[in-house]
Amino acid sequence: MFYHCLCPNQPIGRKLMIEVEHLSKIYGSTSAIQDVTFSVEPGEILGFLGPNGAGKTTTMRILAGYLPATSGTARIAGFDVHEQSLAVRQRIGYLPETPPLYPEMTVEGFLYFVARLKGLPAGDRTRQINAAIERCHLQEKRRVLIRKLSKGFRQRVGIAQAIVHDPPAIILDEPTVGLDPRQIIEVRNLIKSLAGSHTIILSTHILPEASMTCNRVAIINRGEIIATNTPENLESGLEGSGYELEIDADASAAQQLQALPGVRQVESILAVSSQGSIPLKENRTCLRVTSEPGTELGRDIVSALVGMGVGVYEMRRTHATLEDVFLELTTEEKNWEQTGGGEEAVVEP
Amino acid sequence: MGIVLGNIIAIYRRELQSYFASPLAYVVASIFWLLSGFFFAAILLGPEGVIQQTTQLDLNGQRLGQPAVSIDVPYEFLRIFLGVLGSLALFVLPILSMGLYAEERKRGTLELLATSPVTNWAVAVGKLLGVLTFFITMVLPILAFEAIGFSYASPPVQPSVPLLGHLGLILLAAGVLSLGMFISSLTESTILAAILTFALVVFLWVIDVIAKNLTGPVAEALSYLSLLQHYNNFVRGIFDSSSLIIFVSYIVLGIFLTAQSIDALRFQRS
């Protein structure tokens, strides 16, 4: 049974690299994940975004073949993760939450071990190990014992072991946790450089990372996927984007602005966010104009203000960041579902 | 097939390498060598030792005018010494096997093994071979100083006698290590694994004692199952195929149970 898994038949023309359908994992009476459905195209980077305990690690572990699912299917490169486990394991690189490192081995020795474990042919081993070491900037630490490495380097060795055998699918569970800002940027660049020739799914609770690195983001909370889309779509779909103004007028200007088409709300604020706590000068008002989703109000606001003879000191666009999306989605799930933005449908941009 | 063998070799090498890099393993080996060296000297050369006893018997016999008793000194010595070695090994083996899986779980490296294209049993076989090889390197120096001792024997000692005895020791160790590996796969705590394996060893010893002191079908069955009894057969130079089968059965049982327990682990993991 094992041998036929090692030399499997080619799957029937599958376009998607990772397919997850109605995946659930239940422990006794609690469900870790429920009815999770998403897919990843070849060459794409999918971000799995969620607070701690949302079910990201559980999903990653099921995909990697470490945990069996209670129900649902998961397929990588067309092979079922449960039925054809060995075939899947040959095609994935996996970095768990804690990098699986042997403290008494050197970086090089460890990568050789992993290369053998993953079935890399002897002739290719040295070349691919060198490539992995170079990509992860580990050259100067080749002969160093792993237990002597700092956290940042250990994380890099963890990533190196996930890519050493050049797998088509790479699963990274919180790849930048515990790294300093410079190391985080390096890791992100590394991940981006891998896209295209590899398919990557990574989980994180660092929101800017998801929007910077990933093509698409799936937001998961309490075991359920609540949104899957590109970061831009998610950000622009959220209410709360608009402009902040500092003008020399009184509140009447606010009412006129409210009348503009596409304006959802105009409210007074204490200060434009860029100024922090600088006290407001006399006769100046700060307003926040919130636009309806999808409308761009900049020009209309300026025309209206000029028409009113109002002087503008500062006009600042406010974007909903992915953070706002995330907070909104994970605290007001009902609203999101009602406005129809939270379907699990995979939107192909 | 080549891939599976390659996997086993990779895991075997890593395991062996980790034993040679482990301070605990060196401490265990040192104590083993110290004690076995002490017993070697005591049993062979000491006042209660084989040589003295034989000389005494000879002298007594001469005084009483009886013909000289023919005693196979090397054989007697081996019988006693291997008995002691067996007991020493039983003390030491749980410490060697305790970390086989428990350490992997503690370090998080089991996740690497479980998500790589290797089967559970291949991992178990690789690990068992690794720890067994380490045990064999612990036994080799002892063989060496036995060889030196026996080179002074006349008539010369047939090498098959000590070799068979030590083969028995290694098979005994393999059986205990295999079961110890299974116990190690049940827990994350190496200390708990060591304690449980010690308990297993005591249990095996108790079975042996019961088998020796009872008669009847129960005693016979226990005697057949007892690892120590079969070890004694090897020590006495009796190469019985049923002994070999029992040893191999224990080894295979340990590997099988280990593979099952790792599987069961994933189904429960939280």
Contacts between the chains, C-beta under 8 A, distances in Angstrom:
chain1	res1	chain2	res2	distance
A	2	B	4	7.3
A	2	B	119	5.5
A	3	B	1	7.3
A	6	B	3	5.9
A	6	B	117	7.0
A	27	B	270	5.7
A	61	B	111	7.9
A	64	B	111	7.9
A	64	B	115	4.3
A	65	B	114	7.1
A	65	B	115	5.5
A	66	B	111	5.7
A	66	B	114	5.1
A	66	B	115	5.4
A	66	B	266	6.5
A	66	B	269	7.7
A	67	B	266	6.0
A	67	B	269	5.9
A	68	B	266	6.3
A	68	B	267	6.3
A	86	B	117	5.1
A	86	B	119	7.4
A	89	B	115	5.8
A	89	B	116	5.8
A	89	B	117	4.3
A	90	B	117	4.4
A	92	B	115	7.1
A	94	B	111	7.7
A	94	B	112	7.8
A	94	B	115	4.8
A	96	B	108	6.5
A	96	B	111	4.7
A	96	B	112	7.7
A	96	B	115	8.0
A	98	B	108	4.3
A	99	B	108	7.6
A	100	B	107	7.3
A	100	B	108	5.2
A	100	B	109	4.4
A	100	B	110	7.8
A	100	B	111	5.3
A	100	B	112	3.6
A	101	B	107	7.4
A	101	B	109	7.1
A	102	B	14	7.1
A	102	B	18	6.9
A	102	B	107	7.2
A	102	B	109	6.1
A	103	B	107	7.3
A	104	B	17	7.6
A	104	B	18	5.5
A	104	B	21	4.3
A	104	B	22	7.1
A	105	B	14	7.5
A	105	B	17	7.3
A	105	B	18	7.9
A	109	B	17	7.6
A	113	B	10	6.0
A	113	B	13	7.6
A	113	B	14	5.2
A	114	B	112	7.3
A	114	B	116	7.8
A	116	B	6	6.2
A	116	B	7	7.3
A	116	B	9	7.6
A	116	B	10	3.7
A	117	B	7	6.5
A	117	B	10	5.5
A	117	B	11	7.5
A	117	B	112	7.6
A	117	B	113	7.5
A	117	B	116	4.6
A	117	B	117	7.8
A	117	B	118	6.2
A	118	B	116	5.8
A	118	B	117	6.6
A	119	B	3	5.5
A	119	B	6	7.1
A	119	B	7	7.5
A	119	B	117	5.6
A	161	B	112	7.4
